[in-house]
Amino acid sequence: MATSIKDAVKKWAELNEGKTIAEESKVQLCFMMPPIARMDPGLKDLAHVEYLSLSTNCIDRISNLNGFKNLKILSLGRNNIKNLAGLEQVADNLEQLWVSYCLIEKLKGVAVLKKVKTLYMSNNKVKDWKEFDQLKDMTSLEELLMVGNPLEEKHSAEGDWVEQVSARLPNLKNLDGIPFVR
């Protein structure tokens, strides 16, 4: 049995007595018991938010974000997400995407994220430069967290991680929590 978004919103209301979710710009529906398994159509009730966190659940795909015109930060870390498809609806306004500790191996879909400045995707499954190179399409990207991905682990051990990333993403200002000095 999974928690629906509608039920998660009810639980949020119970925990935040006196507040209405319609007035909130930041909503966190994290670590639900039982966990949220789907980004179901109930999300439409949250379309006004600037910050949405559905971290630490069992969500396996990104969906139902149409109408989220104000969303700047989307936090989906610690879920079962395997790819970044489904972000097209928020591509015009999203500035930060947090997807660490998921199962992401393929980066197809990031090309639409032209305004994202911060991408946290540590501890995923990205293992080759072909996938990583899709980040080049994210022209506003300034901060990237890739620690714990097989690609980062391999090239950090070989000692050329920073140089490889710097050559591929020349606008990057911060990599894995360390400012770039060029």
C-alpha positions as CSV (number, residue, x, y, z in Angstrom):
1,M,0.0,0.0,0.0
2,A,1.3,3.4,-0.9
3,T,0.5,6.9,0.2
4,S,-1.2,9.1,-2.5
5,I,-0.3,12.7,-2.9
6,K,-3.8,13.6,-1.7
7,D,-3.2,11.6,1.5
8,A,0.2,13.1,1.9
9,V,-1.3,16.5,1.8
10,K,-3.9,15.5,4.4
11,K,-1.0,14.3,6.7
12,W,0.8,17.6,6.0
13,A,-2.3,19.5,7.1
14,E,-2.6,17.5,10.3
15,L,1.1,18.2,11.2
16,N,0.8,21.9,10.3
17,E,-2.3,22.9,12.3
18,G,-3.7,26.3,11.3
19,K,-1.9,26.4,8.0
20,T,-3.4,25.8,4.6
21,I,-1.2,24.3,1.9
22,A,-2.6,26.7,-0.7
23,E,-0.8,29.5,1.1
24,E,2.6,27.7,1.4
25,S,5.4,28.4,-1.1
26,K,7.5,25.5,0.4
27,V,6.0,22.1,0.8
28,Q,7.8,19.0,2.0
29,L,6.1,15.6,1.7
30,C,9.1,13.6,2.7
31,F,9.5,10.1,4.3
32,M,5.8,9.2,4.2
33,M,4.7,6.0,5.8
34,P,3.7,4.1,3.7
35,P,5.8,5.9,1.1
36,I,4.6,7.8,-1.9
37,A,5.0,5.6,-4.9
38,R,3.8,7.9,-7.7
39,M,3.7,11.6,-8.6
40,D,0.0,11.2,-9.2
41,P,-2.5,13.9,-10.4
42,G,-3.0,15.0,-6.8
43,L,0.1,17.2,-7.3
44,K,-2.1,19.8,-9.1
45,D,-3.1,21.1,-5.6
46,L,0.5,22.0,-5.1
47,A,1.1,23.7,-8.5
48,H,1.5,27.1,-6.7
49,V,4.7,26.2,-4.8
50,E,8.2,27.4,-5.4
51,Y,9.9,24.6,-3.5
52,L,8.6,21.0,-3.5
53,S,10.2,18.1,-1.8
54,L,9.1,14.5,-2.2
55,S,12.3,13.1,-1.0
56,T,12.7,9.7,0.8
57,N,9.8,7.9,-0.8
58,C,9.5,5.2,-3.4
59,I,8.7,7.3,-6.5
60,D,10.0,5.7,-9.7
61,R,9.3,8.4,-12.3
62,I,8.9,12.1,-12.6
63,S,5.4,13.1,-13.7
64,N,2.3,15.4,-13.3
65,L,4.2,18.6,-13.0
66,N,2.1,20.5,-15.6
67,G,0.9,23.8,-14.2
68,F,3.9,24.3,-11.8
69,K,4.8,27.8,-13.1
70,N,6.4,29.0,-9.9
71,L,8.5,25.9,-9.1
72,K,12.2,26.9,-8.6
73,I,13.4,24.0,-6.4
74,L,12.4,20.3,-6.9
75,S,13.8,17.8,-4.4
76,L,13.3,14.2,-5.3
77,G,16.4,12.6,-3.6
78,R,16.2,9.1,-2.1
79,N,13.6,7.7,-4.4
80,N,13.7,5.0,-7.1
81,I,13.9,7.4,-10.1
82,K,15.8,6.0,-13.0
83,N,15.8,8.9,-15.5
84,L,15.0,12.6,-15.7
85,A,12.2,12.4,-18.2
86,G,9.1,14.3,-17.1
87,L,10.7,17.6,-16.3
88,E,9.6,19.4,-19.5
89,Q,6.7,21.1,-17.8
90,V,8.9,22.9,-15.3
91,A,11.9,23.6,-17.6
92,D,11.0,27.3,-18.0
93,N,11.3,28.1,-14.3
94,L,13.2,25.3,-12.4
95,E,16.5,26.6,-11.0
96,Q,17.5,23.7,-8.7
97,L,17.1,19.9,-9.1
98,W,18.0,17.6,-6.2
99,V,18.0,13.9,-7.2
100,S,20.8,12.4,-5.1
101,Y,20.6,8.8,-3.9
102,C,18.3,7.6,-6.7
103,L,18.9,5.1,-9.5
104,I,19.7,7.5,-12.3
105,E,22.0,6.1,-15.0
106,K,20.8,7.9,-18.1
107,L,20.6,11.7,-18.4
108,K,18.2,11.9,-21.3
109,G,15.9,14.8,-20.7
110,V,18.3,17.2,-19.1
111,A,18.6,19.2,-22.3
112,V,15.3,21.0,-21.5
113,L,16.7,22.3,-18.2
114,K,18.1,25.6,-19.5
115,K,17.6,27.6,-16.3
116,V,18.8,25.0,-13.8
117,K,21.8,26.5,-11.9
118,T,22.2,23.7,-9.3
119,L,22.0,20.0,-10.0
120,Y,22.6,17.7,-7.0
121,M,22.8,14.1,-8.3
122,S,25.3,12.4,-6.0
123,N,25.2,8.6,-5.4
124,N,23.4,7.6,-8.6
125,K,24.5,5.3,-11.4
126,V,26.0,7.6,-14.1
127,K,29.0,5.6,-15.4
128,D,30.1,7.0,-18.8
129,W,31.0,10.3,-20.4
130,K,28.4,9.9,-23.1
131,E,25.7,10.4,-20.5
132,F,27.6,13.1,-18.6
133,D,28.1,15.1,-21.8
134,Q,24.3,15.7,-22.0
135,L,24.8,18.2,-19.1
136,K,26.4,20.5,-21.7
137,D,22.9,21.4,-22.8
138,M,22.2,22.8,-19.3
139,T,23.6,26.2,-20.3
140,S,22.9,27.9,-16.9
141,L,24.5,25.1,-14.8
142,E,26.9,26.5,-12.1
143,E,26.9,24.0,-9.3
144,L,27.1,20.2,-9.8
145,L,27.3,17.4,-7.2
146,M,28.3,14.0,-8.8
147,V,30.1,12.3,-5.9
148,G,29.3,8.6,-5.6
149,N,28.5,8.0,-9.3
150,P,30.7,5.3,-10.9
151,L,32.0,7.9,-13.4
152,E,33.2,10.2,-10.7
153,E,34.6,7.4,-8.5
154,K,36.6,6.1,-11.5
155,H,38.0,9.4,-12.6
156,S,38.7,10.7,-9.1
157,A,40.8,7.6,-8.5
158,E,42.6,8.2,-11.8
159,G,43.1,11.8,-10.7
160,D,41.5,13.5,-13.8
161,W,37.9,14.1,-12.6
162,V,38.1,17.9,-12.1
163,E,40.0,18.4,-15.3
164,Q,37.6,16.3,-17.4
165,V,34.5,18.1,-15.9
166,S,36.1,21.5,-16.3
167,A,36.8,20.9,-20.0
168,R,33.2,19.7,-20.6
169,L,31.4,22.3,-18.5
170,P,33.4,25.6,-18.7
171,N,30.7,27.7,-16.9
172,L,30.6,25.5,-13.8
173,K,31.6,27.4,-10.6
174,N,31.3,24.6,-8.1
175,L,31.9,20.8,-8.4
176,D,31.2,18.4,-5.7
177,G,31.1,21.1,-3.1
178,I,34.4,22.7,-4.1
179,P,34.6,26.0,-5.9
180,F,36.4,25.9,-9.2
181,V,39.5,28.0,-9.4
182,R,40.5,28.6,-13.0
